[in-house]
């Protein structure tokens, strides 16, 4: 299967308390997204922040733009004013949100959805709808909403796990309910949040259940615990054999650049954090000198990252022996002991472990002297 994306870093990022995204920063984000060839970006909620300069910059980079609008005429009109390629009309779908967030019945919400998707379509742009809190919504109501979007001229429907309350099984059930109803007539997108720490797994589960696309943000940037991270979904899908519609060799460096522009730390994050590619354990490095996949879930170079094998105090005999073997030197027990002591001394002198190249040089020099 093929996984395609719509990136929401700018729009979701604008909802993060304390995260300010100026036009200059936004342009750098868009340039990074173009670098990985993400294709589609949701730029803003124009009723609150038009950001017209960013729409035009995205277009200049060859990115397809989307604007967000509630199922309210003034929102749709504000979105039309920034001339996006498509408009995403959002509506509450679960009973708890219909009652307490929207204050409408199911039937009234269907009327709002129909009127505003039609308004966007009549405005001359492609339109779709995000069904909020879909995983907690009644599946019959979701199917009714999907039919309304289709009949109003919409092209896609997005199923949002707005509160991050779902798990992969629930997401599969929700996606299947809608794809069984309108699959082949509307494209289906899955939109997940990470409140329970399973946004990535939920997004991939949605694709496995028939979703055509994934909403994601770089580094998982987004309100509360964030969204499905673009880079995690891409790597997980790719490693599971899916065709991922991104420039994967640019994935890590481009995402790091985007988060640098946003001043968001990523060192502790999967895929992006450098510590994920650094290995110092004697057991690990010895094996990885022979076969890197022994302790790696994927080849980092495939995604534009680099592994670091580090040597020093924790390096055991196996690691030194592997270094000597790689250098074409005889690895007797005596030479291994000499090399190991030299590594420890060098690391202590520098105050940090050595790279593979530096370690090989230290060991070779020690045993040859």
C-alpha positions, 0 to 999 in steps of 0.5 A: 500500500502507499502512504501519502501525507497532509502535513499540519505542522503550521496549523497545529503548531499555531495551537501550541501554547507559547509556540510563535510561528512568524512568517519567516519561520513558517517559510522555513517550515514550508521549505523543509516540507518541500524538501521531503516532497510532502505534497499537501500542507494545511497552512492555517485557520484563516478566520483566526490567522489568514497567513496569506504570505505563507499560502503564496510561499507554499505555492511557489514551492509546489506544495498543495495548500489547505485551509481549515474552516469550521462548518460556519459560513464566515469561516468558509468565506475567510478560507476562500479569501486566502485562495487555497487549493482545498478547504477542510470543513470541520464538524463535531461528530461524537455525541459528547462533542455535539452536545457540549462543544457544538450544541447541536443534534446529529441532524442539525450538524449534518445540515451544517456540514452539507451547507458549508461543504457546498459553500466551499465547493461553490467557491471554486476549490476542492473541499473535504471534511474532518469529522472530529472525535470520530473514534468515539462517535457512532459509526452510523452517524459517521457513515451519514456524515460521509454520505453528506460530504460526498453528496455535497461535492466533497472529495475526501473525509478525514477521521480525527481521533481528536482526543487521542482516546483510540487504540489501533483496534478502535481506529481500524473499526472506525476507518473500516466503517467509513471506507465500506460506505464511501470507499472509492467515492471519497478519499479517507484520511486518518488524523491521530493525536498522541495523548495515549502515546499511540498516535503513530501506531493508530495512524498506520492502523488507519492506513491498514484499514483502508485510509488513503492518507495520514495527517501528521506533523513534524516531530508530533508538534501539536496541541496537548501531547501532539499529533502523529509524527510525520517521520515516525509514521513514514519510517514505520510504514516504510520498514513494514514494506509500504510505499511512502510518498516522501523523499525518505533520504531527506527525512531526518535532516529536513525534519530536524531543520524544521524543528530547529526553525520552530525552536522545538527540541527533538533530541529525545524523540524517536527517528530524529534524536541523535541518541537513537543512533549512538551505541557505546555498549560493548555488547552492542558495538562488537556485534554491530561492527559485524552486522549493524542490524543486530541492534538497529530497527532500521538503517539510519542512512536510508532516512538521512541519519548516521549511526555512531559507534562509540568506544571507550570505558565500556568497550569490551574484548569483543569490540576491540577484537572487531576493531583489530579484525577490521584493521587487518591486525592479528587479535591475540588475547594480549593485543586485545588487552593492550588495545582495550587499555589504550581505548580506556586511557584515550577516552578518559583523557578526552572526557568522552568516548571515541568515534569508530575511526578514532578508536581504530586508530588508537587501538592500531597504534597501541598494538603496533608500538 
